[in-house]
Amino acid sequence: MKKTSQNKNISIRSNLHSFPKEGGKRNSFSHPFSPPSEGSGEASFISKLILQGEHQQQDFKYCITDSKKIARSLVAFANTDGGRLLVGVKDNGRIAGVRSDEEYYMIESAAKMYSKPSIEFIAHQHFVEGKTVLEVIIEPSAEKPHFAHDEDGKWWAYFRKDDENRRANKIMIEVWKRQKSRIGILITYSDAEKCLLDYLETNEKISVGKFARIAHLSYKKAEQIIINFRSLNILKDCIGDIRIDYGINEEFDRQEWEKRKRE
C-alpha cells in the first residue's frame, strides 16, 4: 500500500523569515523548505529526509524535554550553515511521533528565552503513518554569535560539525563578531605574521600554541594575529576531534596580498 503524508504549517512568532533567502546560499539542502504537496511521490517528504540520516544540517529528536538542551542545537545551526530538526524521529530513523503541543512550545522557549540573541525559526507539522513529525527550520544567522543558556546559568556559543553540536572557542566567537561589524580590520605585517604564513606554506595547519612557540609570542598575541587573519579569510578553520587548528584558505593569494600591503 502506498503511504501518503499530509502537512500543515504551525503558526509561529512574528518576524518570520523565509529560508533560504532569495539569492542566498542554499547550503546543499536536498529539498526547498516549503512543505510538499500530498501525493508528491511514493516516499513521503519526511521519509526522504530521514533516509539522509543526521548530518551537519539535520538532527533527529525523539522528544523535547528540556528547552535549555534544545537551545544548543538551535544555536549551533544558526551559528553555522542553518539546518532542520525533525522532532518525533528516533536516532535510528524510526518515526515515534510528537506526543503533545508542549514540545513545540519548549522549542519556542529555547529559541526566545534560552538563546541569545533569540533564534528565528519556521515550523511545519507533518502527518506520516498516523503520527506527527515536527520539522523545525533554522536559517544561518547574520546576528551570530548566538549563545545558549546552560543548566549552570552560563551562556555558551556552539557550532555544528557533522552531526554534533560543538562548543565554539574564543577565536571563532571573535571572528563572528568582527564579520558582522562595520568597523574595518587594521593589521600589521610584521615578522610574526610572516612567520605564520611561511610555516603554513609547507605545513597543512597550525595550532595557536605552536604559532606562539615558533614566533616567540605570548599565547594572547598569537591568538590575536590568528583572529585577524581568520576574520579576513586568510586562514580557515581545521576542526579536529579535540581542538581547532588553522590553515591557509585556498583562495588566498599571498603575493597579491603582500603587493597591496606595500602600496
Secondary structure as the mmCIF struct_conf table of DSSP 4:
data_model
#
loop_
_struct_conf.conf_type_id
_struct_conf.id
_struct_conf.beg_label_comp_id
_struct_conf.beg_label_asym_id
_struct_conf.beg_label_seq_id
_struct_conf.end_label_comp_id
_struct_conf.end_label_asym_id
_struct_conf.end_label_seq_id
STRN STRN1 SER A 5 ASN A 9
HELX_LH_PP_P HELX_LH_PP_P1 ILE A 10 SER A 11
BEND BEND1 SER A 14 ASN A 15
BEND BEND2 PHE A 19 PRO A 20
HELX_LH_PP_P HELX_LH_PP_P2 LYS A 21 LYS A 21
TURN_TY1_P TURN_TY1_P1 GLU A 22 GLY A 23
BEND BEND3 GLY A 24 GLY A 24
TURN_TY1_P TURN_TY1_P2 ASN A 27 SER A 28
BEND BEND4 SER A 30 HIS A 31
BEND BEND5 PHE A 33 SER A 34
HELX_LH_PP_P HELX_LH_PP_P3 PRO A 35 SER A 37
TURN_TY1_P TURN_TY1_P3 GLU A 38 GLY A 39
BEND BEND6 SER A 40 SER A 40
BEND BEND7 GLU A 42 ALA A 43
HELX_RH_AL_P HELX_RH_AL_P1 PHE A 45 GLN A 52
BEND BEND8 GLU A 54 GLU A 54
STRN STRN2 HIS A 55 HIS A 55
TURN_TY1_P TURN_TY1_P4 GLN A 56 GLN A 57
STRN STRN3 GLN A 58 LYS A 61
BEND BEND9 TYR A 62 TYR A 62
HELX_RH_AL_P HELX_RH_AL_P2 SER A 67 ASN A 79
TURN_TY1_P TURN_TY1_P5 THR A 80 ASP A 81
STRN STRN4 GLY A 83 VAL A 87
TURN_TY1_P TURN_TY1_P6 GLY A 88 GLY A 88
STRN STRN5 VAL A 89 VAL A 89
TURN_TY1_P TURN_TY1_P7 ASP A 91 ASN A 92
BEND BEND10 GLY A 93 GLY A 93
STRN STRN6 ILE A 95 ILE A 95
TURN_TY1_P TURN_TY1_P8 ASP A 101 ASP A 101
HELX_RH_AL_P HELX_RH_AL_P3 GLU A 102 LYS A 112
TURN_TY1_P TURN_TY1_P9 MET A 113 MET A 113
BEND BEND11 TYR A 114 TYR A 114
STRN STRN7 SER A 115 LYS A 116
BEND BEND12 PRO A 117 PRO A 117
HELX_LH_PP_P HELX_LH_PP_P4 SER A 118 GLU A 120
STRN STRN8 ILE A 122 VAL A 128
TURN_TY1_P TURN_TY1_P10 GLU A 129 GLY A 130
STRN STRN9 LYS A 131 ILE A 138
HELX_LH_PP_P HELX_LH_PP_P5 GLU A 139 SER A 141
BEND BEND13 ALA A 142 GLU A 143
HELX_LH_PP_P HELX_LH_PP_P6 LYS A 144 HIS A 146
STRN STRN10 PHE A 147 HIS A 149
TURN_TY1_P TURN_TY1_P11 GLU A 151 ASP A 152
BEND BEND14 GLY A 153 GLY A 153
STRN STRN11 TRP A 155 LYS A 161
TURN_TY1_P TURN_TY1_P12 ASP A 162 ASP A 163
STRN STRN12 GLU A 164 ARG A 167
HELX_RH_AL_P HELX_RH_AL_P4 LYS A 170 LYS A 180
BEND BEND15 ARG A 182 ILE A 183
HELX_RH_AL_P HELX_RH_AL_P5 ASP A 191 THR A 202
BEND BEND16 ASN A 203 GLU A 204
STRN STRN13 ILE A 206 ILE A 206
HELX_RH_AL_P HELX_RH_AL_P6 VAL A 208 ILE A 214
TURN_TY1_P TURN_TY1_P13 ALA A 215 HIS A 216
HELX_RH_AL_P HELX_RH_AL_P7 TYR A 219 SER A 231
TURN_TY1_P TURN_TY1_P14 LEU A 232 ASN A 233
BEND BEND17 ILE A 234 ILE A 234
STRN STRN14 LEU A 235 ILE A 239
BEND BEND18 ASP A 241 ILE A 242
STRN STRN15 ILE A 244 ILE A 248
TURN_TY1_P TURN_TY1_P15 GLU A 250 GLU A 251
HELX_RH_AL_P HELX_RH_AL_P8 ARG A 254 ARG A 262
#
